[in-house]
Amino acid sequence: MSMNISRDLDFDCTMCGKCCHGLRVPLTVSEALAWLGRGHDVQILCEALPWPEEPAADNQQALHKRRRSFAVMSGSLPTRIVVILTGAFASPCPNLQPDMRCGIYDERPLVCRIYPAEISPFVELSPRDKSCPPEAWKPGLPPLMRGGTLVDATTAALIRQSRETDVQDVPAKQLLCEQLGIDTAAVSNEGFTVFSPRREDLLAVLRGIRSAPALPKAQQRGWRYASRRRATVDVLASVGALGVHVEGDEDAAFEYVGFSAGEG
């Protein structure tokens, strides 16, 4: 079925506040420190990718994943781990004011500054995938895309900054997992494992990492793949990986968030 995504888009925020409710907001390491410092909660999301060999030079999607991940071993299977720090809230963002204005507008996270544009180079911007009402996309508003290309120079610069920071933060995220004892990640494209350390503990570890003159090398901990699909765990075990079959959300160490309601 064709998506029929327009190659020309105009956009202007209506301040409806829909994009500020019930989210996990991706944060850089610096943004996570600021978020925790304001008394808000940060969760750690992990996904794992089997990586038996390096990708071809023209495999841009694999190279993109490589840049934002770190290498570990799961049993005898080379693996890469993607870690995402998120500001988590079940209802309104803790920084959202009653008049739908952002209480930290000048210090808001990069992902909020970039919205509704996409940070990933492999995700096409589609209004139907956004929370914004139809009136935010009416022709005649400030131009956002022309011919499928982002024309807003400020947003384009912020996207480049976000991608660069994502790569620069990888060593700190690896050390963060090492120091917090995090060693289980959901299989990529199936879901995420979600860790919710105490705010004080996470803040102390992040502060220690950021204040270090040079990051020590994290150990190659034996990471486990988590999946709700027994078949996935069995296949991974057959190639030497460590796996855990998640049968519910009762694991005391982490929450499992799957992408498919039919997983089991």
Backbone as JSON, one array per atom type, in Angstrom:
{
  "sequence": "MSMNISRDLDFDCTMCGKCCHGLRVPLTVSEALAWLGRGHDVQILCEALPWPEEPAADNQQALHKRRRSFAVMSGSLPTRIVVILTGAFASPCPNLQPDMRCGIYDERPLVCRIYPAEISPFVELSPRDKSCPPEAWKPGLPPLMRGGTLVDATTAALIRQSRETDVQDVPAKQLLCEQLGIDTAAVSNEGFTVFSPRREDLLAVLRGIRSAPALPKAQQRGWRYASRRRATVDVLASVGALGVHVEGDEDAAFEYVGFSAGEG",
  "N": [[0.85, -1.2, 0.0], [0.62, 2.17, -0.89], [2.32, 4.92, 0.64], [1.98, 7.57, -0.02], [3.26, 10.01, 0.71], [3.66, 13.44, 1.04], [5.97, 15.42, -0.81], [6.39, 18.04, -0.46], [6.12, 20.16, 2.24], [4.53, 22.32, 4.52], [4.71, 23.93, 7.69], [3.6, 24.87, 10.96], [3.76, 25.33, 14.4], [0.96, 24.7, 16.47], [0.72, 24.84, 19.13], [-0.69, 22.88, 20.52], [0.06, 20.98, 22.33], [0.04, 18.22, 22.17], [2.26, 16.7, 21.47], [3.69, 16.6, 23.75], [2.97, 14.81, 25.68], [2.82, 11.76, 27.5], [5.33, 10.37, 26.79], [8.59, 8.99, 25.94], [11.27, 10.84, 25.93], [14.0, 11.14, 23.86], [17.3, 11.76, 24.99], [20.42, 13.52, 25.04], [23.58, 12.78, 26.67], [24.38, 15.03, 28.15], [21.93, 16.41, 28.23], [20.43, 14.56, 29.68], [21.66, 14.73, 32.18], [20.92, 17.35, 32.88], [18.15, 17.04, 32.9], [17.75, 15.17, 34.98], [18.81, 16.74, 37.0], [16.82, 18.59, 37.32], [15.04, 17.22, 38.78], [13.58, 15.24, 37.5], [12.72, 12.04, 35.97], [14.84, 9.61, 34.38], [15.07, 7.12, 31.98], [16.7, 4.13, 30.74], [17.09, 2.79, 27.65], [17.66, -0.17, 25.81], [18.88, -1.88, 22.97], [19.86, -4.73, 21.01], [22.07, -5.83, 18.45], [22.88, -8.49, 16.39], [26.19, -8.99, 15.22], [28.03, -10.36, 13.36], [29.92, -9.85, 11.39], [31.65, -7.08, 9.83], [29.82, -4.46, 8.17], [29.25, -3.92, 4.62], [30.86, -1.26, 2.78], [29.01, 0.31, 1.48], [26.65, -0.04, 2.78], [24.57, 1.81, 4.13], [22.61, 1.98, 6.17], [23.4, 0.02, 8.04], [25.92, 1.04, 8.71], [25.16, 3.41, 9.88], [23.91, 2.44, 12.21], [26.11, 1.26, 13.37], [27.72, 3.45, 14.05], [26.36, 4.58, 16.17], [26.45, 2.79, 18.25], [27.92, 0.37, 20.56], [30.49, -2.17, 20.75], [30.13, -5.49, 21.95], [30.3, -8.77, 23.48], [28.05, -11.45, 23.2], [27.89, -14.28, 24.69], [29.45, -16.26, 22.39], [28.89, -14.67, 20.26], [29.53, -11.88, 18.33], [28.32, -8.65, 19.0], [26.39, -5.64, 18.82], [25.44, -2.84, 20.78], [22.83, -0.58, 21.2], [22.15, 2.27, 23.02], [19.74, 4.28, 24.53], [19.05, 7.2, 26.19], [16.32, 8.41, 27.99], [13.91, 10.91, 28.79], [11.33, 10.24, 30.82], [7.79, 10.19, 31.05], [4.43, 9.78, 32.08], [2.17, 11.27, 31.6], [1.47, 14.67, 31.08], [4.45, 16.36, 29.95], [6.86, 17.12, 32.42], [7.8, 19.66, 32.19], [5.94, 21.12, 30.86], [3.84, 23.88, 30.71], [0.71, 25.24, 32.09], [-0.44, 26.81, 30.07], [0.34, 25.56, 27.79], [2.88, 26.2, 27.02], [6.44, 25.7, 26.85], [8.31, 25.15, 29.73], [11.04, 25.15, 29.84], [12.01, 26.29, 27.55], [14.23, 27.58, 26.25], [16.19, 25.83, 26.9], [15.43, 23.38, 26.07], [15.39, 19.87, 25.05], [17.29, 18.58, 22.22], [15.77, 16.93, 20.51], [13.23, 17.92, 20.85], [13.5, 20.46, 19.8], [13.91, 19.85, 17.16], [11.62, 18.54, 16.3], [8.77, 18.78, 14.11], [10.44, 17.34, 12.41], [12.45, 14.55, 11.22], [15.03, 12.79, 12.87], [16.48, 10.5, 12.2], [18.11, 9.45, 9.23], [16.82, 7.61, 7.71], [14.14, 7.58, 8.02], [11.16, 8.72, 6.76], [9.6, 11.85, 6.74], [6.32, 12.16, 7.74], [3.18, 13.62, 7.99], [1.03, 12.14, 8.99], [2.11, 10.49, 10.86], [2.6, 12.04, 13.0], [1.77, 13.94, 15.99], [0.59, 16.34, 15.61], [-2.16, 18.57, 14.83], [-4.3, 18.78, 11.85], [-4.35, 21.47, 10.96], [-1.82, 22.4, 11.44], [-0.34, 21.81, 9.27], [-1.1, 23.12, 6.99], [-1.0, 24.38, 3.63], [0.91, 27.28, 2.82], [1.87, 27.99, 5.24], [4.99, 28.44, 7.13], [7.66, 27.17, 5.16], [8.73, 23.77, 5.32], [9.62, 21.39, 4.07], [10.79, 20.82, 0.77], [10.39, 19.23, -2.22], [11.02, 16.86, -0.92], [13.21, 17.5, 0.58], [14.61, 18.88, 3.48], [14.15, 22.24, 4.19], [14.39, 24.12, 6.12], [16.88, 25.78, 7.57], [17.83, 26.04, 10.2], [16.68, 23.86, 11.56], [17.82, 21.78, 10.1], [20.53, 22.07, 10.81], [20.38, 21.48, 13.53], [19.64, 18.81, 13.44], [21.96, 17.66, 12.35], [23.68, 18.23, 14.47], [22.49, 16.67, 16.48], [22.86, 14.05, 15.49], [25.66, 13.91, 15.46], [26.24, 14.23, 18.18], [25.04, 11.95, 19.18], [26.79, 9.98, 18.34], [29.14, 10.79, 19.66], [28.44, 10.39, 22.3], [28.5, 7.67, 22.73], [30.74, 6.19, 24.03], [30.43, 7.05, 26.73], [27.88, 6.08, 27.3], [28.32, 3.34, 27.13], [30.06, 2.94, 29.3], [28.37, 3.77, 31.31], [26.42, 1.72, 31.33], [28.09, -0.37, 32.1], [28.83, 0.42, 34.71], [26.39, 0.46, 36.01], [25.63, -2.12, 35.88], [24.11, -3.06, 33.76], [23.16, -5.37, 31.38], [21.51, -6.57, 29.53], [19.66, -6.62, 26.58], [17.01, -5.87, 24.33], [16.19, -7.67, 21.34], [17.07, -6.13, 18.34], [14.66, -4.34, 16.46], [12.6, -5.78, 17.56], [11.99, -4.76, 20.06], [12.6, -2.96, 23.16], [14.69, -3.22, 26.04], [14.0, -1.75, 29.15], [15.43, 0.17, 31.56], [15.2, 1.46, 34.82], [16.87, 3.11, 36.8], [17.47, 4.37, 40.16], [16.97, 7.83, 40.58], [18.94, 9.33, 41.94], [21.14, 7.59, 41.89], [21.65, 7.28, 39.14], [22.21, 9.91, 38.42], [24.54, 10.38, 39.9], [26.34, 8.55, 38.75], [26.43, 9.43, 36.06], [27.42, 12.01, 36.42], [29.96, 11.4, 37.43], [31.09, 10.13, 35.22], [31.09, 12.17, 33.3], [32.78, 14.02, 34.48], [35.23, 12.83, 34.43], [38.6, 12.93, 33.29], [39.34, 11.37, 31.11], [37.59, 8.79, 29.5], [37.56, 5.6, 30.92], [38.14, 2.34, 29.44], [35.32, 0.4, 28.92], [34.41, -2.83, 30.19], [34.17, -5.87, 28.29], [31.45, -7.0, 28.75], [29.4, -9.96, 29.2], [26.77, -9.81, 27.36], [23.18, -10.23, 27.26], [20.59, -11.27, 25.04], [17.24, -10.23, 24.95], [13.98, -11.45, 24.45], [10.54, -11.77, 23.55], [9.84, -13.79, 21.99], [10.06, -17.14, 21.76], [11.2, -18.61, 19.7], [13.06, -16.83, 18.63], [14.94, -16.62, 20.72], [15.87, -19.25, 20.75], [17.07, -19.46, 18.21], [19.15, -17.6, 18.46], [20.6, -18.82, 20.51], [21.49, -21.02, 19.13], [23.54, -20.02, 17.62], [25.42, -19.37, 19.4], [24.85, -17.26, 21.16], [23.87, -15.5, 24.19], [20.75, -15.67, 25.74], [17.48, -14.57, 26.87], [14.22, -15.54, 27.55], [11.5, -13.56, 27.64], [8.64, -13.67, 29.35], [6.69, -12.08, 30.34], [6.04, -8.94, 31.93], [7.34, -9.07, 34.28], [9.98, -9.16, 35.09], [12.37, -8.27, 37.45], [14.55, -6.66, 36.99], [14.29, -5.15, 34.66], [12.01, -3.5, 32.39], [10.17, -4.76, 29.66], [9.61, -3.58, 26.49], [7.79, -4.2, 23.78], [7.56, -4.12, 20.16], [5.45, -5.23, 18.86], [2.13, -6.13, 19.42], [1.4, -8.72, 19.29], [3.42, -10.35, 20.17], [4.92, -13.19, 21.71]],
  "CA": [[0.0, 0.0, 0.0], [1.45, 3.36, -1.01], [2.21, 5.87, 1.74], [1.57, 8.85, -0.6], [3.78, 11.08, 1.55], [3.94, 14.64, 0.25], [7.37, 15.83, -0.87], [6.4, 19.45, -0.07], [5.4, 20.32, 3.49], [4.58, 23.55, 5.3], [4.39, 23.58, 9.08], [3.71, 25.87, 12.03], [3.24, 24.75, 15.63], [-0.3, 25.28, 16.95], [0.79, 24.79, 20.6], [-1.74, 22.01, 21.04], [0.63, 20.23, 23.44], [-0.1, 16.77, 22.03], [3.58, 16.06, 21.38], [4.32, 16.73, 25.06], [2.26, 13.95, 26.6], [2.99, 10.33, 27.48], [6.44, 10.04, 25.91], [9.98, 8.83, 26.37], [11.97, 11.82, 25.11], [15.43, 10.84, 23.76], [18.16, 12.81, 25.54], [21.86, 13.34, 25.04], [24.09, 12.61, 28.03], [24.29, 16.34, 28.82], [20.52, 16.7, 28.49], [19.98, 13.67, 30.75], [22.15, 15.32, 33.42], [20.07, 18.51, 33.18], [16.81, 16.52, 33.2], [17.83, 14.63, 36.34], [19.06, 17.85, 37.91], [15.54, 19.28, 37.57], [14.2, 16.35, 39.6], [12.77, 14.37, 36.66], [13.24, 10.68, 35.83], [15.46, 9.2, 33.12], [15.14, 5.68, 31.76], [17.73, 3.68, 29.82], [16.56, 1.82, 26.71], [18.74, -0.91, 25.17], [18.59, -2.87, 21.94], [21.06, -5.45, 20.6], [22.12, -6.25, 17.06], [23.95, -9.44, 16.04], [27.17, -8.3, 14.38], [29.08, -11.36, 13.11], [30.94, -9.28, 10.51], [31.46, -5.67, 9.54], [28.99, -4.27, 6.96], [29.89, -3.38, 3.42], [31.04, 0.2, 2.84], [27.86, 0.99, 0.91], [25.46, -0.36, 3.57], [24.45, 3.02, 4.95], [21.82, 1.76, 7.37], [24.24, -0.7, 8.99], [26.97, 1.95, 9.17], [24.5, 4.35, 10.8], [23.74, 1.74, 13.48], [27.42, 1.04, 13.96], [28.23, 4.7, 14.62], [25.67, 4.95, 17.4], [26.41, 1.62, 19.12], [29.23, -0.12, 20.99], [30.7, -3.6, 20.54], [30.23, -6.38, 23.1], [30.09, -10.17, 23.14], [26.97, -12.19, 23.85], [28.44, -15.61, 24.5], [30.47, -16.21, 21.34], [28.37, -13.9, 19.13], [29.78, -10.44, 18.34], [27.05, -7.93, 19.12], [26.48, -4.2, 19.07], [24.38, -2.37, 21.67], [22.38, 0.8, 21.1], [21.58, 2.74, 24.29], [19.03, 5.55, 24.41], [18.6, 7.8, 27.43], [15.05, 9.07, 27.74], [13.12, 11.54, 29.84], [10.08, 9.48, 30.79], [6.64, 10.73, 31.78], [3.22, 9.08, 31.66], [1.13, 12.22, 31.21], [2.16, 15.83, 30.5], [5.86, 16.58, 30.25], [6.96, 17.92, 33.65], [8.17, 21.04, 31.86], [4.84, 21.76, 30.14], [3.09, 24.82, 31.53], [-0.74, 25.16, 31.86], [-0.81, 27.46, 28.82], [0.95, 24.74, 26.74], [4.23, 26.67, 26.7], [7.51, 24.91, 27.45], [8.93, 25.86, 30.85], [12.5, 25.2, 29.66], [12.07, 26.46, 26.09], [15.58, 27.92, 25.79], [17.08, 24.72, 27.24], [14.73, 22.14, 25.74], [16.23, 18.9, 24.36], [17.43, 18.68, 20.77], [14.68, 16.26, 19.81], [12.09, 18.83, 20.89], [13.8, 21.56, 18.87], [13.86, 19.32, 15.8], [10.26, 18.11, 15.98], [8.37, 17.43, 13.72], [11.36, 16.69, 11.47], [12.99, 13.27, 11.64], [16.47, 12.76, 13.08], [17.03, 9.38, 11.44], [18.11, 9.69, 7.78], [16.1, 6.52, 7.04], [12.71, 7.71, 8.32], [10.59, 9.8, 5.98], [8.66, 12.68, 7.49], [4.93, 12.03, 7.31], [2.27, 14.23, 8.96], [0.12, 11.16, 9.6], [2.82, 9.85, 11.97], [2.85, 13.05, 14.03], [0.64, 14.26, 16.86], [0.08, 17.68, 15.29], [-3.45, 18.62, 14.14], [-4.21, 19.09, 10.41], [-4.11, 22.89, 10.69], [-0.39, 22.69, 11.55], [0.31, 21.41, 8.01], [-1.79, 23.75, 5.86], [-0.15, 25.12, 2.68], [0.99, 28.7, 3.1], [2.61, 28.17, 6.49], [6.43, 28.44, 6.85], [8.08, 25.94, 4.46], [9.55, 22.81, 6.06], [10.26, 20.53, 3.08], [10.5, 21.05, -0.64], [10.94, 18.13, -2.99], [11.52, 15.84, -0.01], [14.42, 17.98, 1.25], [14.38, 19.84, 4.55], [14.62, 23.55, 3.76], [14.58, 24.96, 7.29], [18.31, 25.66, 7.84], [18.06, 25.86, 11.63], [16.35, 22.48, 11.9], [18.83, 20.91, 9.49], [21.74, 22.16, 11.63], [20.12, 20.78, 14.78], [19.68, 17.37, 13.13], [23.38, 17.29, 12.26], [24.22, 18.26, 15.84], [21.95, 15.52, 17.19], [23.53, 12.84, 15.0], [27.05, 13.95, 15.92], [26.25, 14.0, 19.63], [24.67, 10.55, 19.36], [28.04, 9.22, 18.18], [30.09, 11.2, 20.7], [27.98, 9.91, 23.6], [28.55, 6.21, 22.82], [31.61, 5.67, 25.1], [29.84, 7.33, 28.04], [26.76, 5.17, 27.49], [28.86, 2.01, 27.41], [30.55, 2.95, 30.67], [27.18, 3.87, 32.16], [25.86, 0.37, 31.46], [29.04, -1.15, 32.88], [28.81, 0.8, 36.11], [25.07, 0.15, 36.57], [25.38, -3.56, 35.76], [23.12, -3.33, 32.71], [23.76, -6.29, 30.41], [20.44, -7.24, 28.79], [19.06, -5.73, 25.58], [16.05, -6.5, 23.43], [16.63, -7.87, 19.96], [16.73, -4.98, 17.5], [13.43, -4.45, 15.66], [11.56, -6.43, 18.35], [11.61, -3.94, 21.2], [13.66, -2.42, 24.01], [14.66, -3.4, 27.49], [13.94, -0.42, 29.76], [15.94, 0.18, 32.92], [14.8, 2.67, 35.55], [17.66, 3.24, 38.03], [17.1, 5.49, 41.03], [17.42, 9.12, 40.06], [20.19, 9.72, 42.59], [22.2, 6.71, 41.42], [21.97, 7.6, 37.75], [22.83, 11.23, 38.4], [25.91, 10.26, 40.42], [27.17, 7.86, 37.76], [26.62, 10.31, 34.91], [28.32, 13.1, 36.82], [31.3, 10.85, 37.52], [31.58, 9.88, 33.87], [31.32, 13.43, 32.6], [33.87, 14.76, 35.11], [36.48, 12.11, 34.24], [39.42, 13.53, 32.23], [39.28, 10.46, 29.96], [36.76, 7.65, 29.83], [38.23, 4.3, 30.88], [37.48, 1.4, 28.55], [34.37, -0.49, 29.6], [34.7, -4.25, 29.98], [33.33, -6.55, 27.31], [30.53, -7.82, 29.55], [28.6, -10.93, 28.45], [25.41, -9.29, 27.24], [22.11, -11.17, 26.91], [19.48, -10.82, 24.2], [15.91, -10.5, 25.52], [12.93, -11.52, 23.44], [9.3, -12.44, 23.94], [9.65, -14.88, 21.04], [10.9, -18.29, 22.09], [11.95, -19.0, 18.5], [14.21, -15.92, 18.51], [15.93, -17.02, 21.72], [16.44, -20.52, 20.32], [17.96, -19.21, 17.08], [20.33, -16.94, 18.99], [21.37, -19.83, 21.25], [22.12, -21.93, 18.16], [24.75, -19.38, 17.07], [26.34, -19.09, 20.49], [24.51, -16.07, 21.93], [23.15, -15.64, 25.44], [19.42, -15.11, 25.57], [16.49, -14.77, 27.92], [12.85, -15.47, 27.06], [10.69, -12.71, 28.51], [7.26, -14.16, 29.25], [5.78, -11.04, 30.8], [6.74, -7.71, 32.34], [7.58, -9.22, 35.71], [11.4, -9.17, 35.42], [12.66, -7.22, 38.43], [15.66, -5.81, 36.55], [13.94, -4.26, 33.56], [10.71, -3.6, 31.71], [10.32, -5.07, 28.25], [8.64, -2.89, 25.63], [7.83, -4.8, 22.46], [6.98, -3.34, 19.07], [4.26, -5.92, 18.33], [1.21, -6.59, 20.46], [1.23, -10.17, 19.15], [4.61, -11.1, 20.58], [4.67, -14.17, 22.75]],
  "C": [[0.88, 1.24, 0.0], [1.22, 4.31, 0.15], [1.7, 7.22, 1.25], [2.0, 10.03, 0.26], [4.14, 12.27, 0.67], [5.42, 14.98, 0.32], [7.52, 17.3, -0.51], [5.55, 19.6, 1.18], [5.62, 21.71, 4.06], [4.15, 23.21, 6.72], [4.52, 24.79, 9.98], [3.05, 25.29, 13.27], [1.98, 25.48, 16.09], [-0.35, 25.35, 18.48], [-0.36, 23.98, 21.2], [-1.25, 21.18, 22.23], [0.57, 18.73, 23.3], [1.24, 16.05, 21.99], [4.31, 16.08, 22.71], [3.65, 15.86, 26.11], [2.65, 12.49, 26.39], [4.13, 9.84, 26.59], [7.66, 9.56, 26.68], [10.79, 9.71, 25.43], [13.45, 11.46, 25.03], [16.28, 12.04, 24.18], [19.62, 12.49, 25.26], [22.32, 13.16, 26.48], [24.01, 13.93, 28.8], [22.86, 16.7, 29.16], [19.97, 15.83, 29.61], [20.43, 14.2, 32.11], [21.26, 16.5, 33.84], [18.67, 18.06, 33.58], [16.76, 15.96, 34.62], [18.01, 15.73, 37.36], [17.8, 18.64, 38.23], [14.6, 18.42, 38.4], [13.31, 15.42, 38.8], [13.46, 13.01, 36.48], [13.8, 10.43, 34.43], [15.5, 7.68, 33.08], [16.2, 5.37, 30.71], [17.16, 2.56, 28.95], [17.72, 1.15, 25.96], [18.19, -1.86, 24.1], [19.89, -3.47, 21.45], [20.94, -5.92, 19.16], [23.21, -7.3, 16.88], [24.88, -8.81, 15.03], [28.33, -9.26, 14.06], [30.2, -10.87, 12.2], [30.63, -7.82, 10.23], [30.66, -5.49, 8.25], [29.81, -3.76, 5.79], [29.91, -1.85, 3.49], [29.84, 0.95, 2.31], [26.56, 0.69, 1.66], [25.25, 0.77, 4.57], [23.64, 2.81, 6.23], [22.63, 1.04, 8.44], [25.32, 0.21, 9.55], [26.4, 2.98, 10.14], [24.32, 3.71, 12.18], [25.08, 1.52, 14.17], [27.93, 2.29, 14.67], [27.61, 5.02, 15.97], [25.57, 3.79, 18.39], [27.83, 1.25, 19.56], [29.27, -1.64, 20.9], [30.81, -4.34, 21.86], [30.2, -7.82, 22.56], [28.88, -10.69, 23.89], [27.32, -13.66, 23.66], [29.58, -15.53, 23.5], [30.03, -15.38, 20.14], [28.74, -12.42, 19.27], [28.47, -9.68, 18.21], [27.33, -6.45, 19.26], [25.23, -3.77, 19.84], [24.1, -0.9, 21.41], [21.7, 1.17, 22.42], [20.96, 4.11, 24.07], [18.61, 6.01, 25.8], [17.32, 8.58, 27.15], [14.5, 9.73, 28.99], [11.73, 10.93, 29.77], [9.0, 10.17, 31.61], [5.38, 10.12, 31.2], [2.14, 10.03, 31.16], [1.8, 13.45, 30.62], [3.63, 15.84, 30.86], [5.95, 17.44, 31.51], [7.34, 19.37, 33.4], [7.07, 21.8, 31.12], [4.02, 22.62, 31.08], [1.58, 24.73, 31.22], [-1.18, 25.81, 30.56], [-0.19, 26.78, 27.61], [2.3, 25.28, 26.27], [5.25, 25.8, 27.43], [8.2, 25.72, 28.53], [10.44, 25.93, 30.75], [12.8, 25.45, 28.17], [13.49, 26.73, 25.59], [16.58, 26.8, 26.07], [16.45, 23.38, 26.9], [15.64, 21.19, 24.95], [16.25, 19.08, 22.84], [16.25, 18.07, 20.04], [13.43, 17.13, 19.8], [12.28, 19.99, 19.93], [13.63, 21.12, 17.42], [12.45, 18.96, 15.37], [9.51, 19.19, 15.17], [9.29, 16.76, 12.71], [11.91, 15.4, 12.07], [14.51, 13.36, 11.79], [17.12, 11.65, 12.27], [17.0, 9.68, 9.94], [17.29, 8.65, 7.03], [14.6, 6.52, 7.37], [12.17, 8.92, 7.58], [9.55, 10.55, 6.81], [7.26, 12.56, 6.9], [4.02, 12.65, 8.36], [1.37, 13.23, 9.66], [0.78, 10.44, 10.78], [3.08, 10.81, 13.13], [1.58, 13.35, 14.82], [-0.06, 15.55, 16.46], [-1.26, 17.63, 14.55], [-3.29, 19.03, 12.69], [-3.87, 20.55, 10.12], [-2.63, 23.27, 10.82], [0.35, 22.46, 10.24], [-0.3, 22.1, 6.79], [-0.8, 24.47, 4.94], [-0.21, 26.62, 2.98], [1.67, 29.01, 4.41], [4.11, 28.18, 6.15], [6.86, 27.13, 6.21], [8.99, 25.08, 5.34], [10.32, 21.91, 5.1], [9.85, 20.95, 1.69], [11.19, 19.93, -1.43], [11.54, 17.04, -2.13], [12.76, 16.25, 0.75], [14.05, 19.03, 2.3], [14.96, 21.19, 4.16], [14.83, 24.51, 4.93], [16.03, 24.78, 7.76], [18.59, 25.41, 9.32], [17.79, 24.42, 12.04], [17.38, 21.52, 11.32], [20.12, 20.91, 10.3], [21.56, 21.41, 12.94], [20.13, 19.26, 14.57], [21.12, 16.89, 13.03], [24.01, 17.25, 13.64], [23.76, 17.03, 16.62], [22.66, 14.23, 16.77], [24.98, 12.78, 15.48], [27.15, 13.65, 17.41], [25.92, 12.55, 19.95], [25.92, 9.66, 19.28], [29.01, 9.53, 19.32], [29.73, 10.63, 22.07], [28.16, 8.4, 23.79], [29.49, 5.7, 23.92], [31.04, 5.9, 26.5], [28.67, 6.39, 28.32], [27.23, 3.75, 27.79], [29.35, 1.93, 28.85], [29.4, 3.04, 31.67], [26.58, 2.5, 32.39], [26.77, -0.51, 32.31], [28.91, -0.84, 34.36], [27.47, 0.49, 36.78], [24.73, -1.33, 36.48], [24.31, -3.91, 34.75], [23.76, -4.2, 31.64], [22.72, -7.1, 29.64], [19.77, -6.25, 27.86], [18.09, -6.51, 24.72], [16.65, -6.66, 22.04], [16.17, -6.69, 19.12], [15.54, -5.31, 16.6], [12.32, -5.25, 16.36], [11.09, -5.56, 19.5], [12.81, -3.36, 21.91], [13.55, -3.04, 25.4], [14.77, -2.0, 28.09], [14.36, -0.53, 31.22], [15.62, 1.52, 33.57], [15.57, 2.77, 36.86], [17.15, 4.4, 38.88], [17.73, 6.76, 40.49], [18.77, 9.51, 40.63], [21.36, 8.89, 42.09], [22.63, 7.07, 40.01], [22.66, 8.94, 37.65], [24.28, 11.16, 38.87], [26.83, 9.6, 39.4], [27.45, 8.75, 36.57], [27.57, 11.46, 35.24], [29.76, 12.6, 36.9], [31.91, 10.61, 36.16], [31.95, 11.18, 33.18], [32.49, 14.21, 33.19], [35.23, 14.08, 34.93], [37.29, 12.75, 33.11], [39.45, 12.68, 30.96], [38.47, 9.24, 30.38], [37.58, 6.36, 29.81], [37.46, 3.35, 29.97], [36.56, 0.49, 29.34], [34.72, -1.94, 29.28], [33.73, -4.83, 28.95], [32.42, -7.54, 28.05], [29.73, -8.77, 28.66], [27.14, -10.51, 28.39], [24.43, -10.4, 26.84], [21.11, -10.49, 25.98], [18.16, -11.18, 24.9], [14.88, -10.48, 24.4], [11.7, -12.19, 24.03], [9.03, -13.64, 23.03], [10.6, -16.02, 21.37], [11.75, -18.7, 20.9], [13.19, -18.13, 18.33], [15.31, -16.33, 19.47], [16.63, -18.31, 21.3], [17.42, -20.33, 19.16], [19.25, -18.57, 17.57], [21.21, -17.93, 19.74], [22.1, -20.75, 20.29], [23.38, -21.35, 17.53], [25.66, -18.89, 18.19], [26.01, -17.9, 21.35], [23.82, -16.43, 23.25], [21.79, -14.99, 25.29], [18.53, -15.38, 26.76], [15.11, -14.59, 27.29], [12.0, -14.7, 28.05], [9.23, -13.1, 28.33], [6.23, -13.15, 29.72], [6.59, -9.8, 31.13], [7.21, -7.8, 33.79], [9.05, -9.21, 36.08], [11.73, -7.98, 36.32], [13.7, -6.24, 37.93], [15.25, -4.8, 35.5], [12.5, -4.48, 33.12], [10.99, -3.93, 30.25], [9.21, -4.38, 27.46], [8.79, -3.45, 24.22], [7.15, -3.93, 21.42], [5.7, -3.95, 18.54], [3.42, -6.44, 19.47], [1.06, -8.11, 20.42], [2.43, -10.97, 19.58], [4.24, -12.07, 21.7], [5.57, -15.37, 22.61]]
}
